[in-house]
């Protein structure tokens, strides 16, 4: 049947993916990127791949090089020259909008952007810009959505010291993924939030301001430097999917079903040009075609997979060409609304949470804590794994709640999220405004992040829906009910504001000032937050230890301990004072922690933030604009700290 006209301005084409260069095989392996491109070259050169196994679904993830939104209304598969048992007989097509993620630093709170010289320059974060959408693939290359076919390349420039990093032609595309030169463009993202070069050992991506020794000018462009744990080498992802872009939950199903049967003798010779149009395939070639005119949603990327071959036991998939007939949209024809919501910083040392989003095209979440990431899972129905680090916990009972048939943003951690962690949720939608829900522990306030109190404040605008019978998590026993807090998202929705200043606040600091595992700066904490406890004494107390380095620095003896009364995790300041006084000691001062007075005194607290006795007159500091460089983060600050001033009337 003739396709009903689409209500967009654009060009009808034989295939919205033809000629694409950014192609990745999924569910198996192909011989090379060159072979992958055979699937969309416009001729009958053969694409072939080997499936991982009989249950993984093989196919291709394709990011069209034209960079335009498109509507796919059909699928054509041209048969290969031989091996009919490897012909696909079933298909599944998915699409998504602008994948990739913003990459933000932890000092200036700005985001990477590719500039006119193909360098990375920190700019104000804009999660609608393709110039700021970065992603990695299975080769560990870093690519950017606005410039298909380019990869981040740290190959040293003799005119730059330290060397600037620029985007250049992807060597894996031109020379093959196994070529020695392709190693220049590979990076590992480690647990500290650093991008470590695979080729240049011990070098990491750095955004600190440096002086170019040749041109003698200051530059803020990203470059390579010796790896350290400073903020200038620590990055995190905001929105989108940076890793595993082929398989994350941001994909939307377009169509699935059976391909029309074609004779095993209907083979196409190799290397012959295909002359197809939008309305019809090439009448001189053998092909299978399905149409799905009901799809009217535009996408930037496509994933075409084949769940079954002519021989169900075949580990091979092969074809001559994939076409997606459809329309390439003119710019501005389909407006994707987007927003970012920032949750208030957590106030409990451990936080158990989940997120669900209703009626969004795509939903992503990220956080200021490198260990806390999120995976999109949809549809959110039945029984769904609750956290990535716990295989034994599942979420159930979402039917009949605001989370029914939504997207679940699954956290990587069950409860090991420290106090002061901010979570960002990025949403994309077209017409129906989405609803965002935060799911927290209802029975254990010490794990709820403070959200039941903070989110319902006017500046955040969430409604407390209470609990729903049977909706929560379990690991084989009784359901642990979620408290559900939700809000409708609009384009001008507030992105969050600070909670009122606490009645009292104290400094917290790492148990060891130079611990590589702590990776946390000393800060002011509300007395109601949960932190670990170490005690100090000016005289010997049983089981306490004395650090000679501390005694030399302070000119007096100080004894410290963590486990005299058992390890004390996540205590309020008042509880910490009571614990230490109960064993004839006191809380340590900031000076004592800075001078290593409690290092190696037990419980692994060298890597944790410890309560001190140093009181801070505290107030909240927050960005002057909700979309400013500091990304809306609210942070407690001591009255003695210097910050900028704005007045209201």
C-alpha positions in Angstrom: 0.0 0.0 0.0 1.0 3.6 -0.6 2.5 5.3 2.4 0.4 8.1 3.9 2.3 11.4 3.7 4.3 12.3 6.8 3.5 15.6 8.4 7.1 16.9 8.2 9.1 18.8 5.7 12.0 16.8 4.2 13.3 14.4 1.6 12.0 10.9 0.8 15.0 8.6 0.3 15.6 5.0 -0.6 17.5 4.5 2.7 18.0 6.9 5.6 21.2 5.0 6.6 22.9 4.7 3.3 26.6 5.6 3.2 27.0 5.8 7.0 30.5 5.3 8.4 29.8 5.0 12.1 28.6 1.3 12.2 29.1 -1.2 15.0 28.3 -4.9 14.8 26.2 -6.0 17.9 25.6 -9.5 19.2 28.6 -10.9 17.5 31.8 -10.1 15.5 32.5 -9.2 11.9 35.9 -9.3 10.2 36.4 -5.5 10.0 34.7 -2.1 10.0 35.0 -2.3 6.2 32.8 -5.4 6.2 30.3 -3.6 8.4 30.1 -0.8 5.9 29.2 -3.2 3.1 25.7 -3.4 4.7 24.9 0.3 3.7 27.2 1.0 0.7 24.4 0.9 -1.9 25.7 -2.2 -3.7 25.8 -5.9 -3.2 29.1 -6.3 -1.5 28.5 -8.8 1.3 28.2 -8.1 5.0 28.8 -11.1 7.2 29.3 -11.7 10.9 29.5 -14.5 13.4 27.1 -14.5 16.3 28.4 -14.7 19.9 26.0 -17.6 20.5 22.5 -18.8 19.7 20.8 -16.5 22.1 22.5 -13.2 21.4 20.7 -11.3 18.7 23.1 -10.2 15.9 22.9 -7.0 13.8 24.2 -3.5 13.4 24.0 -0.2 15.3 24.1 2.6 12.7 24.7 6.4 13.3 23.9 8.0 9.9 26.7 10.3 8.7 24.2 13.0 7.5 23.4 13.8 11.1 19.7 14.6 10.4 16.6 13.3 12.1 14.8 10.7 10.0 11.7 8.6 9.9 12.1 5.0 8.8 8.9 3.5 7.3 10.2 0.1 6.0 13.1 -2.4 5.8 14.6 -4.0 2.8 17.2 -6.8 3.0 19.1 -7.8 -0.2 20.3 -11.4 -0.2 24.0 -12.3 -0.3 25.6 -14.3 -3.1 25.7 -17.6 -1.1 24.9 -19.5 2.1 21.1 -19.2 2.2 21.1 -20.8 5.7 22.6 -17.5 7.0 19.7 -15.4 5.5 17.8 -13.5 8.3 14.1 -14.5 8.6 13.1 -12.2 11.6 13.9 -8.6 12.3 13.8 -6.0 15.1 14.4 -2.3 14.4 15.0 0.2 17.2 15.7 3.9 17.1 16.8 6.6 19.5 17.4 10.4 19.5 20.7 12.0 20.2 22.8 9.4 22.0 26.0 10.1 23.8 26.7 12.1 27.0 28.0 15.4 28.2 31.4 15.0 29.8 31.8 17.4 32.7 34.9 18.2 34.8 34.7 18.4 38.6 36.4 21.8 39.0 34.9 24.4 36.7 31.7 22.3 36.2 31.9 22.9 32.5 31.4 20.4 29.7 33.6 19.2 26.8 32.8 20.7 23.4 34.5 20.2 20.0 35.7 23.5 18.6 36.4 24.8 15.1 39.9 23.3 15.2 38.6 19.9 16.3 40.0 20.3 19.9 38.1 19.8 23.1 37.3 23.2 24.8 35.3 23.4 28.0 32.1 25.4 27.5 28.8 25.9 29.3 27.0 22.6 29.4 24.3 22.3 26.6 22.7 18.9 26.5 20.9 19.8 23.2 24.2 20.3 21.3 25.7 17.5 19.2 29.1 19.2 19.7 28.9 18.2 23.3 27.6 14.6 22.8 30.4 12.1 23.3 30.4 8.4 23.4 32.8 5.4 23.3 32.5 2.1 21.5 33.8 -1.4 21.9 37.1 -0.3 20.6 37.4 2.2 23.4 37.6 5.2 21.0 36.0 8.5 22.0 33.7 9.9 19.3 31.5 13.0 19.1 28.0 13.0 17.5 28.5 16.2 15.5 31.5 14.9 13.6 30.9 11.3 12.4 34.1 9.5 11.5 36.4 11.4 13.9 38.0 10.0 17.0 39.8 11.7 19.9 43.6 11.4 19.2 46.3 12.1 21.7 49.1 11.6 19.2 51.8 13.9 20.3 52.1 17.2 18.4 55.7 18.5 18.4 54.4 22.1 18.5 52.5 21.6 21.7 53.8 20.9 25.2 52.0 19.3 26.9 50.4 17.8 23.7 47.0 19.0 22.8 44.4 16.3 21.9 42.4 16.8 18.7 39.8 14.9 16.8 41.2 13.2 13.7 40.0 10.6 11.3 39.4 7.3 13.1 42.2 4.9 12.3 40.0 1.9 12.9 37.8 3.0 10.0 40.6 3.6 7.5 43.2 1.0 8.7 41.1 -1.5 10.6 40.5 -1.9 14.3 43.5 -4.2 14.9 46.1 -1.9 13.2 48.9 -0.7 15.5 48.1 3.0 14.8 44.5 2.5 16.1 45.9 2.2 19.6 46.7 5.9 19.6 42.9 6.6 19.9 42.0 4.2 22.7 41.3 5.2 26.3 40.2 3.5 29.5 37.9 5.2 32.0 39.0 4.1 35.4 37.5 4.1 38.9 38.9 7.6 39.7 36.9 9.1 36.8 40.0 9.5 34.6 40.6 8.8 30.9 43.8 6.9 30.7 45.6 6.6 27.3 46.2 3.0 26.2 49.2 4.0 24.0 50.8 6.6 26.2 51.3 4.7 29.5 50.7 6.8 32.6 49.1 9.7 30.7 45.6 10.9 31.4 43.3 13.5 29.8 43.8 16.8 31.7 41.9 20.1 31.5 44.1 22.3 33.7 45.3 25.7 32.2 48.8 25.3 30.8 51.3 27.4 28.9 52.2 26.3 25.4 56.0 26.3 25.4 56.2 27.0 21.7 53.6 29.7 21.3 53.9 31.0 25.0 50.2 31.4 25.4 47.8 30.1 28.1 45.3 27.5 26.9 42.4 25.7 28.5 42.0 23.1 25.8 42.1 19.5 26.9 45.6 17.8 26.7 47.5 14.8 28.0 49.4 15.0 31.3 50.9 12.6 33.9 48.1 10.8 35.7 47.1 12.1 39.1 43.9 12.1 41.2 43.3 15.9 41.0 40.0 17.4 39.9 41.5 18.5 36.5 41.7 14.8 35.5 38.4 13.7 37.0 35.4 13.7 34.7 31.8 12.4 34.9 29.0 11.9 32.5 25.8 13.9 32.4 22.8 12.5 30.5 23.0 10.2 27.5 25.0 7.0 27.3 28.7 7.4 27.1 29.6 3.7 27.4 28.0 0.7 25.8 26.0 2.9 23.5 24.9 -0.1 21.4 23.0 -1.8 24.1 21.7 0.8 26.7 18.0 1.3 27.4 17.6 4.6 25.4 16.5 2.6 22.4 12.8 2.6 21.3 11.2 -0.2 19.4 10.1 0.8 15.9 9.0 -2.5 14.4 9.6 -6.3 14.7 8.4 -9.4 13.0 9.0 -11.9 10.2 10.7 -11.2 6.9 8.9 -12.4 3.8 10.1 -15.8 2.7 12.5 -15.8 -0.2 13.9 -18.8 -2.1 17.3 -20.1 -1.1 18.2 -19.9 -4.9 17.5 -16.2 -5.1 21.1 -14.9 -4.7 22.6 -11.5 -5.7 26.1 -11.4 -7.3 28.6 -9.4 -5.3 29.7 -5.8 -6.0 26.8 -4.7 -8.2 25.2 -1.2 -7.7 21.7 -1.2 -6.2 19.3 1.2 -8.0 16.4 1.6 -5.5 14.0 4.4 -4.7 11.9 5.3 -1.7 8.8 3.6 -3.2 10.4 0.5 -4.6 13.5 -1.6 -4.3 15.7 -2.6 -7.2 13.6 -4.8 -9.4 16.7 -6.4 -10.9 17.8 -7.7 -7.5 16.5 -10.2 -4.9 15.3 -8.6 -1.7 12.8 -9.0 1.2 10.7 -6.0 2.2 8.4 -5.1 5.1 6.7 -1.7 5.7 5.7 -0.1 9.0 4.0 3.1 7.9 2.6 3.5 11.4 5.9 4.8 12.6 6.0 8.6 12.5 8.7 9.2 15.2 12.0 10.6 13.9 15.3 9.3 15.3 19.0 10.0 14.9 20.3 6.4 15.2 19.1 2.9 14.4 19.8 -0.6 15.6 18.8 -3.3 13.1 18.9 -6.9 14.5 18.0 -10.3 13.3 16.7 -12.7 16.0 16.5 -15.7 13.6 18.2 -17.1 10.5 16.8 -19.5 7.9 18.7 -22.2 9.8 17.9 -21.5 13.5 21.2 -23.2 14.5 23.3 -21.0 12.2 26.0 -18.9 13.9 26.4 -16.9 10.7 24.5 -13.8 9.5 25.0 -12.5 6.1 23.3 -10.1 3.6 24.2 -7.8 0.7 22.5 -4.6 1.8 20.2 -3.1 4.5 17.9 -0.3 3.4 15.5 1.7 5.6 13.3 3.7 3.2 12.0 6.9 4.8 12.3 10.6 5.1 15.3 12.8 6.1 13.7 15.7 8.0 14.5 19.4 7.4 16.1 21.2 10.4 13.5 22.3 12.9 10.7 20.0 11.7 10.6 17.9 14.9 11.3 19.7 18.1 12.7 17.5 20.9 12.0 19.0 24.3 14.6 18.4 26.9 15.3 19.3 30.5 17.6 18.5 33.3 16.5 18.0 36.9 19.0 18.1 39.7 18.1 16.4 42.9 19.2 17.9 46.2 22.5 16.5 47.5 22.0 13.4 49.6 22.3 14.0 53.4 22.6 10.4 54.5 26.0 8.6 54.2 24.3 5.7 52.5 21.4 6.1 50.1 19.2 3.5 48.6 17.2 4.8 45.7 15.8 4.2 42.2 14.3 6.4 39.5 11.5 6.0 37.1 10.3 8.2 34.2 7.0 8.1 32.4 6.3 9.3 28.8 9.9 10.3 27.9 11.5 9.4 24.5 14.8 9.0 26.3 15.8 9.2 30.0 19.3 9.3 31.4 20.8 9.9 34.9 24.3 10.6 36.2 25.8 11.8 39.5 28.7 13.7 41.0 30.0 10.5 42.6 32.0 8.5 40.0 30.8 5.1 41.4 27.2 6.0 41.0 26.0 5.6 37.4 22.6 4.6 36.0 21.3 2.2 33.3 18.0 2.8 31.4 15.7 -0.2 31.6 12.4 -0.2 29.7 9.7 -1.2 29.8 9.6 -1.1 33.7 7.3 -4.1 34.1 7.3 -7.4 35.9 10.4 -8.2 37.9 13.4 -6.0 37.2 16.9 -6.1 38.8 17.1 -3.3 41.3 20.8 -2.4 41.4 23.8 -3.4 39.2 25.9 -4.4 42.2 23.3 -6.8 43.7 22.1 -9.7 41.6 19.8 -10.9 44.3 17.5 -7.8 44.6 14.6 -7.2 42.3 11.9 -4.5 42.0 8.3 -5.7 41.7 4.8 -4.4 42.0 5.1 -1.3 39.8 1.7 -2.0 38.1 -0.9 0.5 39.3 1.7 3.0 40.4 3.1 6.2 38.6 6.0 3.9 37.5 3.9 1.5 35.5 5.2 0.9 32.0 7.8 3.5 32.4 11.6 3.7 32.1 13.6 2.5 35.2 16.9 4.2 35.8 18.8 1.5 37.6 21.6 2.7 40.0 24.9 0.9 39.9 25.1 0.9 43.7 22.6 -0.3 46.2 23.7 1.9 49.1 27.3 2.9 48.9 26.6 6.4 47.8 28.2 9.0 50.1 26.5 12.1 51.5 26.7 15.2 49.4 26.0 13.3 46.1 23.9 15.2 43.5 22.0 13.3 40.9 21.1 14.7 37.5 18.2 13.4 35.4 18.2 14.3 31.7 14.9 13.8 29.8 13.9 14.1 26.1 10.2 14.2 24.9 8.1 15.6 22.1 4.5 16.3 23.1 3.5 14.6 26.3 5.3 16.0 29.3 7.1 13.3 31.2 6.7 12.4 34.9 9.8 11.8 37.1 9.6 9.7 40.3 12.2 9.2 42.9 12.0 5.9 44.8 13.5 5.7 48.3 13.6 3.4 51.3 10.4 4.0 53.4 11.4 1.9 56.5 15.0 3.0 57.0 15.4 6.9 57.2 19.2 6.5 57.5 19.2 5.3 53.8 16.7 7.7 52.2 19.1 10.4 51.3 16.9 13.0 53.0 14.7 13.0 49.9 11.3 12.7 51.7 12.0 16.0 53.4 13.9 17.9 50.7 12.0 17.0 47.5 8.6 18.1 48.7 9.9 21.7 49.3 8.4 24.3 46.9 11.7 24.8 45.1 11.7 21.1 44.0 8.0 20.6 43.6 7.7 16.8 44.1 4.5 15.3 45.5 4.7 12.6 48.1 2.7 9.6 46.9 3.5 7.5 49.9 3.9 3.8 49.5 2.0 1.3 47.3 1.1 -2.2 48.5 3.6 -4.7 46.9 5.8 -2.0 45.2 9.4 -2.2 46.3 12.4 -4.5 46.4 13.1 -8.0 47.7 15.8 -10.6 47.6 13.5 -13.6 48.0 11.7 -12.5 51.2 9.2 -9.8 52.0 8.9 -6.6 49.9 10.7 -3.6 51.2 8.3 -0.8 50.2 9.4 2.2 48.3 8.3 5.7 49.2 7.3 7.3 45.9 7.9 11.0 45.2 7.0 12.4 41.8 6.7 15.6 39.7 5.6 16.5 36.2 8.5 17.9 34.1 8.0 21.0 32.0 10.4 23.0 29.9 10.6 25.7 32.6 10.6 23.3 35.5 12.9 24.3 38.4 16.0 22.2 38.5 16.5 22.3 42.2 17.6 24.7 45.0 19.3 24.3 48.3 17.6 23.1 51.4 17.6 25.5 54.5 20.8 25.9 56.3 21.2 23.4 59.1 20.9 24.2 62.8 24.6 23.3 63.2 27.4 22.1 60.9 30.9 20.6 61.4 33.9 19.8 59.2 34.5 16.3 57.9 37.8 15.1 56.4 39.4 11.9 55.2 40.7 9.6 57.8 44.1 9.8 56.0 44.8 13.1 54.2 46.8 11.4 51.4 44.7 8.2 51.0 44.3 7.4 47.3 41.1 5.5 48.1 39.3 8.4 49.8 39.2 10.8 46.8 37.1 13.2 48.8 37.8 16.8 49.8 37.3 18.0 53.4 34.0 19.9 53.6 31.3 21.3 55.8 28.6 18.8 56.7 25.2 19.3 58.4 25.2 17.7 61.9 22.3 15.5 60.8 24.4 13.8 58.0 25.8 10.4 58.6 29.6 10.0 58.7 32.2 7.6 60.1 33.6 8.0 63.6 37.2 8.1 64.9 38.1 9.2 68.4 41.2 11.1 69.8 42.7 11.5 73.2 45.5 13.5 74.8 46.4 10.6 77.1 46.6 6.9 76.5 43.4 4.9 76.2 43.3 1.2 75.9 43.6 0.0 72.3 44.3 3.5 71.0 47.4 4.0 68.9 49.9 6.9 68.7 51.4 8.2 65.4 54.9 9.6 65.8 54.5 11.7 62.6 51.5 13.4 64.2 53.4 14.0 67.5 56.3 15.6 65.6 54.1 17.9 63.6 52.0 19.1 66.5 54.6 19.0 69.3 52.3 16.9 71.5 51.1 13.3 71.8 47.7 12.3 70.3 46.2 8.8 70.5 43.5 7.7 68.0 41.2 4.8 67.5 38.3 3.6 65.3 37.1 0.3 66.7 37.3 0.5 70.5 33.5 0.2 70.6 33.1 -1.5 67.2 33.3 0.2 63.8 30.8 3.1 63.6 29.5 3.9 60.2 27.1 6.7 59.2 26.6 8.4 62.5 25.3 11.9 63.1 27.6 14.3 64.8 25.7 14.0 68.1 26.0 10.2 68.0 29.8 10.5 67.2 30.3 12.8 70.2 28.5 10.3 72.4 30.5 7.4 71.1 33.8 9.0 71.8 32.8 10.4 75.2 31.5 6.9 76.1 35.1 5.5 75.9 36.8 8.4 77.7 37.9 10.3 74.6 36.8 13.0 72.2 36.3 13.7 68.5 39.5 14.6 66.7 40.1 18.1 65.5 40.6 19.0 61.8 44.3 19.8 62.6 44.7 16.3 64.0 43.2 14.6 60.9 45.3 16.8 58.6 48.5 15.7 60.5 47.7 12.0 60.2 47.0 11.5 63.9 44.5 8.7 63.2 46.0 7.1 60.1 45.7 3.2 60.1 43.7 3.2 63.4 41.1 0.7 62.1 37.9 -0.1 60.3 39.2 1.1 56.9 38.3 4.6 57.7 41.4 6.1 56.1 39.2 6.1 53.0 36.2 7.7 54.6 35.1 11.2 55.7 35.4 11.4 59.5 33.6 13.8 61.8 35.7 16.4 63.5 35.0 18.7 66.5 35.5 21.8 64.4 32.2 23.6 64.2 31.4 25.7 61.1 28.9 28.5 60.8 27.3 27.3 57.6 25.0 28.4 54.9 24.2 26.9 51.5 25.9 28.2 48.3 24.2 27.6 44.9 24.7 28.5 41.3 23.5 32.0 40.2 21.6 30.3 37.4 20.1 26.8 37.4 21.9 26.0 34.1 25.2 27.7 35.1 28.7 26.3 35.1 28.3 24.8 38.6 25.5 22.6 37.2 23.0 23.6 40.0 25.0 22.0 42.8 24.1 23.2 46.3 27.0 23.0 48.8 27.3 23.8 52.4 30.0 26.5 53.0 31.6 27.8 56.1 30.8 31.5 57.0 34.6 32.2 56.6 34.7 31.0 53.0 34.6 33.6 50.2 31.8 33.4 47.6 30.0 35.7 45.2 27.0 37.8 46.2 23.6 38.5 44.6 20.9 40.5 46.3 17.1 40.1 46.1 14.3 42.4 47.0 
